[in-house]
Amino acid sequence: MDSFVETQDKLPIGQIPAPQILGIGGSPRKGGNSDILLQHILHNIGETKQLRDYQFQSCSGCEKCRKDKICTGLQDGMSLLYPKIIEAKGLVLVSPTHNYNITALMKAFIDRLYCFYNFDNKNRPGPWSSQLENQGRKAIIVAVCEQENKQDMGFTLDAMRLPLEALGYDIVEELPVFGVFARGKVKERKRILAKASDLGKFLEQAVS
């Protein structure tokens, strides 16, 4: 199999992506509430990837992507995810709340999307754009919190929404889930599970 660096020129960056949906789970806990919600959203309509199954680093700030337009400074599990991101018009991010924010896995993943930005290298700070913008990309974000109120969820939704919007995604729906912590507890929340399933169908229609 060719390495990602060898095949990156074959990736359709800048072209209209296919109406596929990619789900990204940011929980380090297998079989937990975040996994269950992602399964309900992506049921029969997309592909799910769990970040805990990939070995990858956080962004090193090497800035090679300014020239190469993809991450070439680090060769790790993200190299397997970049083609999936580029090819899918729909994206679902699900993260539990860890200390008022997304998990370290989700933060590292989002930081590694930095390679999709275009910068004016002559002036810093200067104008920038995204290689993924103006392609009709849609996204749904989901946050799961043990506590009962939005304040305790902290920045979890913002930490997913703002970077995706900057990259050119239209956030078509957000789902905050409160009051669940024990593994699989969300299975008792039938209305939440039904909402998750409806969101998946809505996203499928939005990207078609």
ABEGO torsion letter per residue (X at the ends): XBBAAAAAAABBBGBBBBBBBBBBBABABBGBAAAAAAAAAABGABBBBBAAABBBBBBAGAGAAAAAGBBAABBBAAAAAAAAAAABABBBBBBBBBGGBBBAAAAAAAAAAAAABBBBAABOBBBBBBAABGAGBBBBBBBBBABABAAAAEAAAAAAAAAAAAAGBBBABBBBBBGBABBGAAAABAAAAAAAAAAAAAAAAAAX
